[in-house]
Amino acid sequence: MSLSLSSYPTRFAILTLLSATTVFFFYKSRRHLSKRLKSLNPISQNPIPKTPRGKIFFISQTGTSKTLAKSLHSLLNLNGFEFELVDPKEYEPEDLHKESFVVIVASTWDDGKSPSNAGFFVDWLTESAEDFRVGSLLLSKCKFAIFGVGSGSYGETFNAVGRDFSKKLKKLGGVEVLEVCEGDVDEGNLDEVFGKWSKRVVGALSSLGENGGYM
């Protein structure tokens, strides 16, 4: 028996209904499976972002401090510490209170001045340390260590920048985990002195991690 043309709309309607039903049940099945996977592995759905655990600032004029900072950066990463190497001219100092651990490798330039790449950074620290409205608890959650690079020929201004950083950070509540270490470019053993100090930084970070005092 031949099928009349009038029956085609009926057939089309039935096929459309069946297709919609199939899609609906497929969607429900996929959604149910997705919920089960989320319940079995909830952590993977909300991963904790990987962020640096600290920052290394290089205050450098001729590149010496930058080279040393890079060396320390590699050492810390090799020991499992996630640090970011930072040029202070590209950093907003108002974010310092957010940092857990800061390392500063600072050169002292002519007449005890700071290299130009730290001009704004130094000015901000100076103004903040002298402003009674800022308070001495601003950097209370920030631990720090400083290595100074200077020339003994500068006399009284030898490593003045490193010492000044230490003084101002402490005035703002920062916690100094190692005393300022001062390297002298005139002695010829700068790399050796810095290498020993770098190992002390690793030791300090390891100790803080074991005692739950880091992060």
Secondary structure, 3 states (H helix, E strand, C coil): CCCCHHHHHHHHHHHHHHHHHHHHHHHHHHHHHHHHHHHHCHHHHCCCCCCCCEEEEEECCCCHHHHHHHHHHHHHHHCCCCEEEECHHHCCHHHHHHCCEEEEEEECCHHHCCCHHHHHHHHHHHHHHHCCCCCCCCCCCCEEEEEEEECHHHHHHCCHHHHHHHHHHHHCCCEECCCCEEEECCCCCHHHHHHHHHHHHHHHHHHHHHCCCCC
